[in-house]
């Protein structure tokens, strides 16, 4: 059950980290770079080493999927505006 929690937290956190719409202040940038390390330490402390690696893999997977989705949306709407 702890693996599912690690995956869930990782997916949410990866999605949040890859949405760069709110990164405009240095304090936010610093907190977003330190927070995955703190969350990894918390997952390790609560659930163990394997759960920590699962958490990090879920963060990377969610960030990749979200960045690809945003890229496709950007391309789609750029081509639509060029047609008009």
N, CA, C and O atoms as a GROMACS GRO file, in nm:
protein
  336
    1UNK      N    1   0.081  -0.119   0.000
    1UNK     CA    2   0.000   0.000   0.000
    1UNK      C    3   0.086   0.126   0.000
    1UNK      O    4   0.047   0.228  -0.056
    2UNK      N    5   0.202   0.118   0.063
    2UNK     CA    6   0.289   0.235   0.068
    2UNK      C    7   0.342   0.273  -0.070
    2UNK      O    8   0.374   0.389  -0.095
    3UNK      N    9   0.350   0.174  -0.160
    3UNK     CA   10   0.396   0.205  -0.295
    3UNK      C   11   0.293   0.288  -0.370
    3UNK      O   12   0.329   0.378  -0.446
    4UNK      N   13   0.166   0.260  -0.348
    4UNK     CA   14   0.062   0.338  -0.414
    4UNK      C   15   0.063   0.482  -0.365
    4UNK      O   16   0.043   0.575  -0.444
    5UNK      N   17   0.086   0.501  -0.238
    5UNK     CA   18   0.097   0.637  -0.185
    5UNK      C   19   0.216   0.711  -0.243
    5UNK      O   20   0.206   0.829  -0.276
    6UNK      N   21   0.327   0.642  -0.257
    6UNK     CA   22   0.446   0.703  -0.316
    6UNK      C   23   0.422   0.741  -0.461
    6UNK      O   24   0.465   0.847  -0.506
    7UNK      N   25   0.353   0.655  -0.534
    7UNK     CA   26   0.322   0.684  -0.673
    7UNK      C   27   0.227   0.804  -0.682
    7UNK      O   28   0.246   0.893  -0.765
    8UNK      N   29   0.126   0.805  -0.598
    8UNK     CA   30   0.029   0.915  -0.601
    8UNK      C   31   0.092   1.049  -0.570
    8UNK      O   32   0.068   1.147  -0.641
    9UNK      N   33   0.172   1.055  -0.466
    9UNK     CA   34   0.239   1.180  -0.430
    9UNK      C   35   0.336   1.221  -0.541
    9UNK      O   36   0.346   1.339  -0.574
   10UNK      N   37   0.406   1.125  -0.597
   10UNK     CA   38   0.500   1.155  -0.705
   10UNK      C   39   0.432   1.208  -0.829
   10UNK      O   40   0.482   1.302  -0.892
   11UNK      N   41   0.317   1.150  -0.866
   11UNK     CA   42   0.246   1.197  -0.985
   11UNK      C   43   0.195   1.340  -0.966
   11UNK      O   44   0.206   1.423  -1.056
   12UNK      N   45   0.138   1.365  -0.850
   12UNK     CA   46   0.088   1.500  -0.824
   12UNK      C   47   0.204   1.600  -0.820
   12UNK      O   48   0.194   1.708  -0.879
   13UNK      N   49   0.311   1.564  -0.755
   13UNK     CA   50   0.422   1.657  -0.743
   13UNK      C   51   0.492   1.680  -0.877
   13UNK      O   52   0.530   1.793  -0.907
   14UNK      N   53   0.508   1.577  -0.957
   14UNK     CA   54   0.568   1.594  -1.089
   14UNK      C   55   0.484   1.681  -1.179
   14UNK      O   56   0.538   1.763  -1.254
   15UNK      N   57   0.352   1.665  -1.173
   15UNK     CA   58   0.262   1.748  -1.253
   15UNK      C   59   0.274   1.893  -1.210
   15UNK      O   60   0.276   1.984  -1.294
   16UNK      N   61   0.280   1.916  -1.078
   16UNK     CA   62   0.292   2.052  -1.026
   16UNK      C   63   0.425   2.115  -1.066
   16UNK      O   64   0.428   2.232  -1.105
   17UNK      N   65   0.533   2.040  -1.056
   17UNK     CA   66   0.664   2.095  -1.089
   17UNK      C   67   0.678   2.130  -1.237
   17UNK      O   68   0.749   2.224  -1.273
   18UNK      N   69   0.611   2.055  -1.322
   18UNK     CA   70   0.628   2.081  -1.465
   18UNK      C   71   0.536   2.191  -1.515
   18UNK      O   72   0.550   2.234  -1.630
   19UNK      N   73   0.444   2.238  -1.435
   19UNK     CA   74   0.362   2.352  -1.477
   19UNK      C   75   0.433   2.480  -1.434
   19UNK      O   76   0.422   2.523  -1.319
   20UNK      N   77   0.503   2.538  -1.525
   20UNK     CA   78   0.589   2.652  -1.494
   20UNK      C   79   0.516   2.786  -1.500
   20UNK      O   80   0.579   2.890  -1.516
   21UNK      N   81   0.387   2.784  -1.488
   21UNK     CA   82   0.312   2.909  -1.503
   21UNK      C   83   0.326   3.001  -1.383
   21UNK      O   84   0.305   3.121  -1.395
   22UNK      N   85   0.361   2.947  -1.267
   22UNK     CA   86   0.370   3.030  -1.148
   22UNK      C   87   0.513   3.058  -1.104
   22UNK      O   88   0.534   3.115  -0.997
   23UNK      N   89   0.611   3.020  -1.183
   23UNK     CA   90   0.750   3.040  -1.146
   23UNK      C   91   0.796   3.175  -1.201
   23UNK      O   92   0.842   3.185  -1.315
   24UNK      N   93   0.785   3.277  -1.118
   24UNK     CA   94   0.830   3.408  -1.162
   24UNK      C   95   0.903   3.483  -1.051
   24UNK      O   96   0.948   3.596  -1.071
   25UNK      N   97   0.915   3.420  -0.936
   25UNK     CA   98   0.988   3.483  -0.826
   25UNK      C   99   1.098   3.390  -0.778
   25UNK      O  100   1.081   3.268  -0.779
   26UNK      N  101   1.212   3.445  -0.736
   26UNK     CA  102   1.323   3.359  -0.691
   26UNK      C  103   1.287   3.272  -0.571
   26UNK      O  104   1.337   3.160  -0.560
   27UNK      N  105   1.202   3.321  -0.483
   27UNK     CA  106   1.164   3.242  -0.366
   27UNK      C  107   1.089   3.117  -0.409
   27UNK      O  108   1.108   3.009  -0.352
   28UNK      N  109   1.004   3.130  -0.509
   28UNK     CA  110   0.928   3.016  -0.559
   28UNK      C  111   1.022   2.917  -0.627
   28UNK      O  112   1.007   2.796  -0.609
   29UNK      N  113   1.116   2.966  -0.703
   29UNK     CA  114   1.211   2.878  -0.771
   29UNK      C  115   1.294   2.800  -0.670
   29UNK      O  116   1.314   2.680  -0.686
   30UNK      N  117   1.342   2.866  -0.567
   30UNK     CA  118   1.422   2.799  -0.465
   30UNK      C  119   1.338   2.694  -0.392
   30UNK      O  120   1.385   2.583  -0.368
   31UNK      N  121   1.216   2.729  -0.358
   31UNK     CA  122   1.133   2.632  -0.287
   31UNK      C  123   1.097   2.512  -0.375
   31UNK      O  124   1.087   2.400  -0.326
   32UNK      N  125   1.079   2.535  -0.504
   32UNK     CA  126   1.047   2.424  -0.594
   32UNK      C  127   1.167   2.334  -0.621
   32UNK      O  128   1.150   2.218  -0.656
   33UNK      N  129   1.286   2.386  -0.605
   33UNK     CA  130   1.403   2.300  -0.623
   33UNK      C  131   1.436   2.223  -0.495
   33UNK      O  132   1.490   2.112  -0.502
   34UNK      N  133   1.405   2.280  -0.381
   34UNK     CA  134   1.435   2.211  -0.255
   34UNK      C  135   1.325   2.114  -0.212
   34UNK      O  136   1.353   2.015  -0.144
   35UNK      N  137   1.203   2.141  -0.252
   35UNK     CA  138   1.092   2.059  -0.204
   35UNK      C  139   1.096   1.913  -0.250
   35UNK      O  140   1.060   1.827  -0.170
   36UNK      N  141   1.138   1.879  -0.373
   36UNK     CA  142   1.146   1.736  -0.406
   36UNK      C  143   1.247   1.661  -0.319
   36UNK      O  144   1.226   1.545  -0.286
   37UNK      N  145   1.354   1.727  -0.283
   37UNK     CA  146   1.452   1.662  -0.195
   37UNK      C  147   1.391   1.636  -0.057
   37UNK      O  148   1.411   1.530   0.001
   38UNK      N  149   1.317   1.733  -0.007
   38UNK     CA  150   1.252   1.715   0.123
   38UNK      C  151   1.143   1.608   0.117
   38UNK      O  152   1.130   1.527   0.208
   39UNK      N  153   1.066   1.608   0.010
   39UNK     CA  154   0.963   1.505  -0.005
   39UNK      C  155   1.026   1.366  -0.021
   39UNK      O  156   0.972   1.268   0.031
   40UNK      N  157   1.138   1.358  -0.091
   40UNK     CA  158   1.207   1.230  -0.104
   40UNK      C  159   1.254   1.180   0.032
   40UNK      O  160   1.243   1.061   0.063
   41UNK      N  161   1.307   1.271   0.111
   41UNK     CA  162   1.352   1.232   0.245
   41UNK      C  163   1.234   1.187   0.332
   41UNK      O  164   1.246   1.092   0.409
   42UNK      N  165   1.121   1.254   0.318
   42UNK     CA  166   1.003   1.216   0.396
   42UNK      C  167   0.951   1.079   0.352
   42UNK      O  168   0.916   0.996   0.436
   43UNK      N  169   0.945   1.055   0.222
   43UNK     CA  170   0.901   0.924   0.173
   43UNK      C  171   0.997   0.816   0.219
   43UNK      O  172   0.954   0.707   0.258
   44UNK      N  173   1.127   0.844   0.216
   44UNK     CA  174   1.226   0.747   0.264
   44UNK      C  175   1.206   0.718   0.412
   44UNK      O  176   1.212   0.602   0.454
   45UNK      N  177   1.182   0.821   0.490
   45UNK     CA  178   1.166   0.805   0.634
   45UNK      C  179   1.037   0.728   0.667
   45UNK      O  180   1.036   0.644   0.757
   46UNK      N  181   0.930   0.757   0.594
   46UNK     CA  182   0.802   0.694   0.625
   46UNK      C  183   0.786   0.556   0.564
   46UNK      O  184   0.725   0.468   0.624
   47UNK      N  185   0.840   0.534   0.444
   47UNK     CA  186   0.809   0.411   0.372
   47UNK      C  187   0.930   0.331   0.326
   47UNK      O  188   0.915   0.215   0.287
   48UNK      N  189   1.048   0.386   0.330
   48UNK     CA  190   1.166   0.308   0.292
   48UNK      C  191   1.227   0.350   0.160
   48UNK      O  192   1.177   0.438   0.089
   49UNK      N  193   1.338   0.284   0.130
   49UNK     CA  194   1.418   0.320   0.012
   49UNK      C  195   1.346   0.289  -0.119
   49UNK      O  196   1.348   0.371  -0.211
   50UNK      N  197   1.284   0.173  -0.129
   50UNK     CA  198   1.217   0.137  -0.254
   50UNK      C  199   1.103   0.235  -0.285
   50UNK      O  200   1.083   0.272  -0.400
   51UNK      N  201   1.030   0.276  -0.182
   51UNK     CA  202   0.922   0.373  -0.202
   51UNK      C  203   0.976   0.508  -0.248
   51UNK      O  204   0.912   0.578  -0.327
   52UNK      N  205   1.094   0.545  -0.199
   52UNK     CA  206   1.155   0.671  -0.241
   52UNK      C  207   1.189   0.667  -0.390
   52UNK      O  208   1.165   0.764  -0.462
   53UNK      N  209   1.244   0.556  -0.437
   53UNK     CA  210   1.277   0.544  -0.579
   53UNK      C  211   1.152   0.542  -0.665
   53UNK      O  212   1.150   0.596  -0.775
   54UNK      N  213   1.046   0.478  -0.614
   54UNK     CA  214   0.920   0.478  -0.686
   54UNK      C  215   0.862   0.619  -0.693
   54UNK      O  216   0.810   0.660  -0.796
   55UNK      N  217   0.872   0.693  -0.583
   55UNK     CA  218   0.828   0.832  -0.580
   55UNK      C  219   0.902   0.915  -0.684
   55UNK      O  220   0.840   0.990  -0.760
   56UNK      N  221   1.034   0.903  -0.687
   56UNK     CA  222   1.114   0.981  -0.782
   56UNK      C  223   1.083   0.943  -0.927
   56UNK      O  224   1.080   1.029  -1.014
   57UNK      N  225   1.061   0.815  -0.952
   57UNK     CA  226   1.024   0.772  -1.087
   57UNK      C  227   0.888   0.829  -1.128
   57UNK      O  228   0.869   0.868  -1.243
   58UNK      N  229   0.795   0.834  -1.034
   58UNK     CA  230   0.663   0.891  -1.065
   58UNK      C  231   0.672   1.041  -1.090
   58UNK      O  232   0.601   1.093  -1.175
   59UNK      N  233   0.759   1.110  -1.017
   59UNK     CA  234   0.780   1.254  -1.040
   59UNK      C  235   0.831   1.277  -1.181
   59UNK      O  236   0.780   1.363  -1.253
   60UNK      N  237   0.931   1.202  -1.220
   60UNK     CA  238   0.989   1.218  -1.354
   60UNK      C  239   0.886   1.183  -1.462
   60UNK      O  240   0.875   1.254  -1.562
   61UNK      N  241   0.812   1.075  -1.442
   61UNK     CA  242   0.713   1.035  -1.541
   61UNK      C  243   0.604   1.140  -1.557
   61UNK      O  244   0.566   1.174  -1.669
   62UNK      N  245   0.553   1.191  -1.446
   62UNK     CA  246   0.446   1.292  -1.454
   62UNK      C  247   0.497   1.421  -1.515
   62UNK      O  248   0.427   1.484  -1.594
   63UNK      N  249   0.618   1.461  -1.479
   63UNK     CA  250   0.674   1.584  -1.536
   63UNK      C  251   0.694   1.568  -1.687
   63UNK      O  252   0.669   1.663  -1.762
   64UNK      N  253   0.738   1.451  -1.731
   64UNK     CA  254   0.758   1.428  -1.874
   64UNK      C  255   0.625   1.430  -1.949
   64UNK      O  256   0.613   1.495  -2.054
   65UNK      N  257   0.525   1.360  -1.896
   65UNK     CA  258   0.395   1.356  -1.962
   65UNK      C  259   0.333   1.495  -1.968
   65UNK      O  260   0.276   1.534  -2.071
   66UNK      N  261   0.344   1.571  -1.860
   66UNK     CA  262   0.286   1.705  -1.858
   66UNK      C  263   0.357   1.798  -1.955
   66UNK      O  264   0.293   1.878  -2.023
   67UNK      N  265   0.489   1.790  -1.960
   67UNK     CA  266   0.562   1.878  -2.052
   67UNK      C  267   0.531   1.843  -2.198
   67UNK      O  268   0.522   1.933  -2.281
   68UNK      N  269   0.514   1.714  -2.230
   68UNK     CA  270   0.478   1.675  -2.366
   68UNK      C  271   0.337   1.720  -2.400
   68UNK      O  272   0.311   1.763  -2.513
   69UNK      N  273   0.247   1.710  -2.305
   69UNK     CA  274   0.110   1.754  -2.326
   69UNK      C  275   0.104   1.904  -2.353
   69UNK      O  276   0.033   1.948  -2.443
   70UNK      N  277   0.179   1.981  -2.274
   70UNK     CA  278   0.182   2.126  -2.295
   70UNK      C  279   0.245   2.161  -2.430
   70UNK      O  280   0.200   2.255  -2.496
   71UNK      N  281   0.347   2.087  -2.472
   71UNK     CA  282   0.411   2.111  -2.601
   71UNK      C  283   0.313   2.085  -2.715
   71UNK      O  284   0.305   2.164  -2.810
   72UNK      N  285   0.238   1.975  -2.706
   72UNK     CA  286   0.140   1.945  -2.810
   72UNK      C  287   0.027   2.049  -2.814
   72UNK      O  288  -0.019   2.087  -2.921
   73UNK      N  289  -0.017   2.094  -2.698
   73UNK     CA  290  -0.120   2.198  -2.695
   73UNK      C  291  -0.069   2.327  -2.757
   73UNK      O  292  -0.141   2.393  -2.833
   74UNK      N  293   0.054   2.363  -2.725
   74UNK     CA  294   0.113   2.485  -2.781
   74UNK      C  295   0.122   2.475  -2.933
   74UNK      O  296   0.088   2.570  -3.003
   75UNK      N  297   0.168   2.361  -2.984
   75UNK     CA  298   0.178   2.343  -3.129
   75UNK      C  299   0.040   2.346  -3.194
   75UNK      O  300   0.023   2.404  -3.301
   76UNK      N  301  -0.056   2.284  -3.131
   76UNK     CA  302  -0.191   2.280  -3.186
   76UNK      C  303  -0.251   2.420  -3.197
   76UNK      O  304  -0.308   2.455  -3.300
   77UNK      N  305  -0.238   2.499  -3.093
   77UNK     CA  306  -0.298   2.632  -3.096
   77UNK      C  307  -0.216   2.732  -3.177
   77UNK      O  308  -0.272   2.830  -3.225
   78UNK      N  309  -0.088   2.709  -3.195
   78UNK     CA  310  -0.010   2.795  -3.284
   78UNK      C  311  -0.050   2.771  -3.429
   78UNK      O  312  -0.057   2.866  -3.507
   79UNK      N  313  -0.075   2.648  -3.466
   79UNK     CA  314  -0.116   2.621  -3.604
   79UNK      C  315  -0.258   2.670  -3.629
   79UNK      O  316  -0.290   2.713  -3.740
   80UNK      N  317  -0.343   2.665  -3.527
   80UNK     CA  318  -0.480   2.715  -3.544
   80UNK      C  319  -0.481   2.865  -3.562
   80UNK      O  320  -0.559   2.915  -3.643
   81UNK      N  321  -0.399   2.938  -3.490
   81UNK     CA  322  -0.399   3.083  -3.503
   81UNK      C  323  -0.336   3.126  -3.634
   81UNK      O  324  -0.370   3.232  -3.687
   82UNK      N  325  -0.245   3.047  -3.689
   82UNK     CA  326  -0.184   3.082  -3.816
   82UNK      C  327  -0.279   3.062  -3.932
   82UNK      O  328  -0.265   3.126  -4.036
   83UNK      N  329  -0.378   2.972  -3.917
   83UNK     CA  330  -0.473   2.946  -4.024
   83UNK      C  331  -0.568   3.063  -4.044
   83UNK      O  332  -0.617   3.083  -4.156
   84UNK      N  333  -0.596   3.139  -3.940
   84UNK     CA  334  -0.693   3.249  -3.950
   84UNK      C  335  -0.630   3.372  -4.000
   84UNK      O  336  -0.698   3.474  -4.015
   0.00000   0.00000   0.00000
